[in-house]
Amino acid sequence: MIHTITSDLDSFKSLTFGHGLNIVLAEKGAEATDRQTRNGAGKSSFVELLHFIFGSNADKKSIFRSDALTPHTFEIQADIGGHVVTASRSGSKPSRIRIQGETNHWPIKPDFEKKTGDLILSQANWKLVLGALFFDLPTNEDARGRFGPTFRSMFPYFARRQGSGAFSHPTKNSEDQSSWNQQVGLSYLLGLDASISQQFQETRDQEKAMKELRKAAKQGSLGDFYGSSAQFRTRLAVAQGKADRLRQQIATFNVVPEYTALEKEASEITRAISTMNNDNLIDRDLILQLTKALESEEPPAIANVEKVFNEAGVVLPGTVAKRFDEVSAFHEAIVRNRKAHLTGEISSAEKRIEERNEERAELDRRRQEIMGILKSGGALDHYSKLQEELGRSEADVEALRQQLEIAERIESTQVQLDIERARLQQALQSDLHERSRIVEEAILVFENLSNALYEQAGNLEIGATDNGPTFDVTIDAQRSKGINNMQIFCFDLMLSELATKRGLGPGFLIHDSHLFDGVDERQVAKALQLGAQHAERVGFQYIVTMNSDALPQDGFQDDFDVWKHVNPTRLYDEEETGGLFGVRF
């Protein structure tokens, strides 16, 4: 339980608490105007102060890092680990917790500060100590587990904060509380096997990793073709075959250093042979023409001329006959000379053809030699291109192999995760069955509290699903803010009662005035009386902050005097000094 809360801030309203129900009232000051409100008196800040002293983070937005509060130290005297211990913390040194009291039995001992003579714990170790002393948690992180319960994850169930949205749902202690955090914390506090909830989160974490793997597999050049392992296996075989063929080509490839020069020479030889063939065709045509001309060459027929003259009755003199003989001899000489010329031209053409054929045969032999060399190898740049293509193919093969491994891993792991989920659900069902008395007790305590406030107002349901345990509050009546808040009240009271019976919890339950917003005055009276009775019977402290005009004047049992539980220190709505801290910030 909490004994006192004090500060070296002169204007701070020191608070002293006793056993059972404690009500801290905020009243309207005598000189306050209608425009002033008790919502700034410090009721919610009181809860924030408790969280601050009990190790919450204090970033730059924290009120305890404001200019008005940073220099000052806030101190709590409470039962911690079976002894009355004083712990203090300031916004100027939020990572440093000063301890006074018996600490020899603590799992982590405070350090002695020679300069001040104080016992000091770091914020991190302070939370570990509180987890061990309040909730019997191991201080070793490996023993606690990655998703194990922690002090800061369970403490808000005993001191809900309006600023974190803690009054939105009975089973959530903050608006952004994760499902696994809720499952683990409530399982642990109720006495169920919290390790099952931890394993469920491990499974969800692995499934998240599988989603990241799928995302990674869909990225890159092959991302558009992402598919099953069977599809990847086919693509890999095809890509591997292509790479093997390229590798074989490179292995048998013969690099010809003068490949380009030889290729050019072969082209020139081909052109030369083509020219020779054309020249031979021309010469053969010439020979054909010369042969025909040679065959048609004949001397002139002189006797025929003489016969013509005779038939015409013309007698030629002897001199003319002599001249005809000379002309005939001349013509015969011309024919002989022409035949000799034609024969010589034919011989020259045939000789040229023969020479070309010999040269062509030599060139063709050289061309065959060059083509053999070119066929047996290739140019260096061609070899380099083959190697580049092989590199790309091998990269594709490796990418496909990795994606195949990922796809196989995803498919195999998904099957294993489905099996693991089914196993965990079965283990959870067995745990709920084996601990049915704990479950029944929680249900009955909640139902009794709920029925004391409303007729058939709500039920607590604890179930097993393939996503972990569920803790739900069902409301038969029409939902309203007031009814929902009273379900939170019943749930918190039930949780405090069962945790206290198991020796767990800080020994107190805190509710600020937001819990009673929209609640009928009769239900508020019943709630305060129920809280007082349960706290007294079970042995925990119940602290409530509320506005004085919200404190019911009737509706209590005759033997219950609510004013006996009202704290003598009152908070006021006066501008400067009336609130908890006595300053505005």
Secondary structure, 3 states (H helix, E strand, C coil): CEEEEEECCCCCCCEECCCCEEEEEEECCCCCCCCCCHHHCCHHHHHHHHHHHCCCCCCCCCHHHCCCCCCCEEEEEEEECCEEEEEEEECCCCCEEEEECCCCCCCCCCEEECCCCEEEEEHHHHHHHHHHHHHCCCCCHHHHCCCCCCHHHHHHHCECCHHHCCCCCCCCCCCCCCHHHHHHHHHHHHCCCHHHHHHHHHHHHHHHHHHHHHHHHCCCCCHHHCCCHHHHHHHHHHHHHHHHHHHHHHHCCCECCCHHHHHHHHHHHHHHHHHHHHHHHHHHHHHHHHHHHHHHCCCCCHHHHHHHHHHCCCCCCHHHHHHHHHHHHHHHHHHHHHHHHHHHHHHHHHHHHHHHHHHHHHHHHHHHHHHHHHHHCECHHHHHHHHHHHHHHHHHHHHHHHHHHHHHHHHHHHHHHHHHHHHHHHHHHHHHHHCHHHHHHHHHHHHHHHHHHCCCCCEEEEEEECCEEEEEEECCCCCCHHHHHHHHHHHHHHHHHHHHHCCCCCCEEEECHHHHCCCCHHHHHHHHHHHHHHHHHHCCEEEEEEEHHHCCCCCCCCCCCHHHHECCCCEECCCCCCCCCCCCC
